[in-house]
Amino acid sequence: MVKLSIEKNSKKPKYLLLADSITSQIEQKQLVLNQRLPSVNKLSAHFNFSRETVFKALNHLSEKGIVRAVDKIGYFVNDLSVETEFKVFFMLDKFTPFKEDLYNSLIARLGDKVKVRLYFHHQNEEIFAPLILDNLKNYTHFVITTYIRDSKTVKKVLNKVPPEKLIILDKYEPNIDGDCGMVFQDFENDIFNLLSENLERVKKYNKLMLLNPLNAPHGDFVQKGFERFCTEFSFESDVQNGFSTDYFEKGCLYITIDAYDRDMVEIIKMCRKVGWKLGNEIGLISYNDTSTKEILDGGISVISTDFKKMGEEAAKMILEGRRERKGNESQLILRSSF
């Protein structure tokens, strides 16, 4: 039996006292990496604690990554860095330059005592579901961008995560039980409001075209706001799934939402081919700002949210132990293309 001892007369819950005793032994090198801990039954009998209390202590350490459970075998020392305050499961749908900003800002704000493990689901529910469900006992917090088209899968999986551990980023998920945290974009209202605020600029163009790829997870919401704007202000409009020279015409304002900017690039190439200038013969607005868009062809106008702020807000919820649901404002950054 490892020489575990419990602090007497402490007001801490029993499970935390046991967890502290185990981490203390790790700090003193009495327990070493990969060493098996005493069984739940032995710990229960030794301290006269219920099995439920022992399981709660071990699960607490498992969430922080300090111990790991091996099914039907027992618990093992998994990490000697016992100063880890939180262990975060961070799942993105994809890794783009703006999602990298989100990740980096979260890491920077959390600091050194928080460990973050990065996962990707690539909008595939067959990856999304098992990664989360298999790790429910291994992390103190789950920070997730969804963009899974099957809303039933999202609801079923995320409702398995205790709401006090869950923070959803970028896309609002309406069907999640409990008071989990959310920091999200309001895609429909953002495009409507931003185009409305710049109505005089929009009036320079005869027609508005949204290029909404079939695989764009936020495309339906953007399209609703786009169509509402065009209807309310009586603009001729069109929605296509991608750019084609058949749709390339003078006096048109194009809005592209492809995360990899393929439509934007094709429009720029066509302008160069026919000798047109962005912001004159045609207009162009792209989604999500990058350093390249600041300088490309004199500057590409963008609708973009502040992903750094989104990451900071998620980190603050973790560190401060609070949960709230809040929109992350987008802005239209005006450059020469519009």
N, C-alpha and C positions, 0 to 999 in steps of 0.2 A: 504494500500500500504506500503510495506516495505520501510524503509528510505534509498533508494539507491541514491548515488550521483556519478557524473562523474567528474574526474579530468579535469579541464579546461586548455586550451592551450597546451595540450599534443600532441605529434606527433605520438602517438600510434594509430593503427587502431581502429575505433569505437567499433568493436566487442570485442577487447581485453580490452578496457576501461570498457565496461559493465561487462565482465567476472571478471575483477579485483574488480569492485564494489561489486559484489556478494560474491567473496571470502573474501573481507574485512569484510563484514557483518557477514560471518561465523566465521572469526577469532575473531571478537568482540562479538560473541555469540548473535548477533541480529537475526541471523538465526540459527535454531537448527536442529538436525538430524531428517530426515523424514518430515521436514516442507515443505509445498507446496510453490513454488515461484509464484509471480504474473504471470498472463497469458502473452502470447506473445503479444496479442493486447494491454494490459495495459502497458507493458514495452515499446512497440513501441510508444504509445501515450505520455507516461510520459517523455521520452527522445527525442521525435521527431526523432526516428530512424526508418529505414525501417524494415519491418518484417523479411526480409532476413538477416539484420545485427543482429537482436535479435536471430534468429535461429542459426546463425553462432556462436554467443557467447555461447548459451546454448549447442550447439553440442561440442564446444571446451571444456567446463566444463564436459560434459558427457564422452568425450574421456578420460579425466583424472580421471574419476570416482568420481568427486566431486558432480555432480548431476546425477540423473537418470530420464529418460523419461518413463512415463506410458501412453500407447497409449490411445488417446481420453480423457485423464484426465489432464495431465500437467507434470510439472517438479518438482522434489523433491530433497531436500538436502540428499545426499547419503554418504558423508564422511566429517568428520570434520578436517581431516588432509590435509589442503589446500596447504601445502608445497610440495606435490607430484608434481614432475616435469613432469614425464611421467608415463603412465600406459600401461603395455605391456601384450599382449595376446601371450602366449608362448605355442605352440602345438607340442607335440612329437608323433611319431608313436607308440612308446612303451617305457617302462622304464627299461633299462638295466644298469649295472654298468658304462659303458662308456657314456651312455646318462645322467646318474646322474652327471658325471664329467662335461659334457657340461652344464647342468642346473646350477650346483653350481658355475662354473666359470663365467657364465653370471650374476648371482645374485651378486657375490662378486664384479665384475667390475662395475656394475651399481650403487651400493651404496644404501644408506637409502632413498633417495628422489625419488626412482623409485619403483613403485609397479608392481609385476609380478604375473599373474594368470596362473596356469599350467593346461593344458588340454591334453587329449590323444584321438587319433582317431583309434588306433589299425588297421590301414590300411583298414578301413571300410569307404567307400565313403558316406554311409548313416549317419555316425557320423560326418565325416570330413566337409561335405558341410554345414549342418545347423548350426553347432557350429560357423563357421566363418561368415556366412551370417547373423546370428542373432545378431552378436556382432560388426558389422561394425562401429557403432556409439559409441561404448563403450570403445575404446582403442586408444591411440596415436600411437601404433606400433603393428605390427603382426610379430612374429618370428615363423617360421613353418618348421618342417621337414615333407616332403610329403610322398613318398613311397606309393602312391595310383596308382594301376595298370592302371586304366582308365585315360589316359592322357587328354582326353576331359573334364572330370570332374575337374581335377586339373586346366586346363587352364580357364575353365568357372568360377570357384569359385575364384581363385586367381586374375584374372583380374578385379574382383569387388573391390578388395582392392586397394586404391590409392598407386601407386608405391613408393611414398616417405615414406609410412608407412610400407612397406613390406620388410622383410628379410627372405630369404629361406636358410635353412641350410642342409648340409650333401649330398643332392642329387641335381645335376644340373637339372633345369627345363628350357628347351629351348624355350617354347612357351608362356612365360609370357610377356605381353606388358609393355612398359615403363622402366624406369631406377630403378628397384627395386634392393635391395642388395642380394647377394648370396655368401655363403662360402661353398664350396662343395668338395667332393672327386671325383677324376677322376679314377674310379674303373678299367676301361679297361686298361688305360696306366700305372697305378700304378703297377698292378701285372706283366704286361709285362716287365716294366723297372726294377723292383726289382728282378725278377727272372733272367733277363739278367745280372744284376750287380753281381749276385752270381752264374754265370754259372758253374764255376768249382765245386761248392758244389752240384749243381743239377746233374751234370754228374756222381756223385757217384751212382745214382739210375738208374735202368733199365726202369722204367715206372713212369709216373706221373698220378695221379688220382685226379680230382676235385669232391668233394661231394657237389653238388648244390641242396639243397632242393627246392621243387616246390614252397614253400611259401617265399623263400628268395627274397626280393624286389630288391636287387642289384645283384642277381645271374646272370642275362643275361649279364650284363656289365663285371662282373668278368670272366665269361665263354668266352666271346669274346677275352679278353686279354690273357687268359690261352691258348686257342686254337691257337691264333696267335703266341704265344711263342713256343709252341710245334711244330707247322708247320715250323716256321723259323729255329729252331735249331734241327729239325728232331728227336724229342723225341716220343717214343711210349706213347700214352695217352688214357685216358678214362674219361668220365663224367657220374656220377651216381647221383640219387636223394637223396641217403642216404647210410650209411654204412651197409654192410652185410658181414658175414663171407665168403661168396662166392667170395668177392673181396679182401680178406685179403691174401696178398702174399709177400714173401720176395723180397727185392730190389725195393719196391714201395715207392714213395714219395706221401703222402696224403696231400691235401689242403682242409681244412674244413671251411665253411663260415656260418654255423648255428649259429644264434645269441645266442642261449642257450647252445651251445657246446655239444649237445647230441652225434653227430658223433665223436667228439674228445674223449669224455669219453669212448665210445664203443671201439675205437681203443686202448686206453690205457689199458682197461680191457682185450682185446684179447692179447696184448703184455705180460701182466702179466701171463695170462693163459698158453701161449706157451713158456714163458721164453725168449722172445726177448727184446732187449733194443732199445728204441727210439734213433734214430741217428745212429744206427748200421744196424741191419737187415732191418728196415724200417725208413722212415723219416716222419715227421709230421710238418705242418705249419697250424696254426689256424688264424682266423681273429679276430681282436680287443683284445687289451691287458687288462689283469686284474691282480691284485696282486696274485691271485691263480695261474695263468699261470707262474708267475715268479719262483715259487718253486715246482710246480707239476712235479713229475718224473724227477727232475733235471733241469726243465725249459722247457717250450714249446715255440718254435719259433713262432713269430706272425707278421702278416702284420697289421699295426695299424696306424690310423691317430691320430693327437693330438686334442682330443675333447675339452680339456681345452682351447687350442688356438682358436678353432672354436667359443666357447662361448665368449671369450674375444674380438674377432674381431666383432662379432655381437653387443656386448655392446658398443664398440667404435663407430660403425656406428650410434647407437642411440644417444649417448652422444654428438657426434661431428656433427650430422645432415648431414652426407654424405652417399652415396650409391656407392658401387662398387661390381664387380663380380670377385671373386678370388678363386683359388684352394687351398685346405688345404692339404699340402703334407703328404703322408703316408711314413712309413719306415718299413723295415724288421728288426725286432729285433732278432738277432741270439742267440739261446740258444741250449742246448744239443740235442733237438729233431730233429734238422736239421744241 
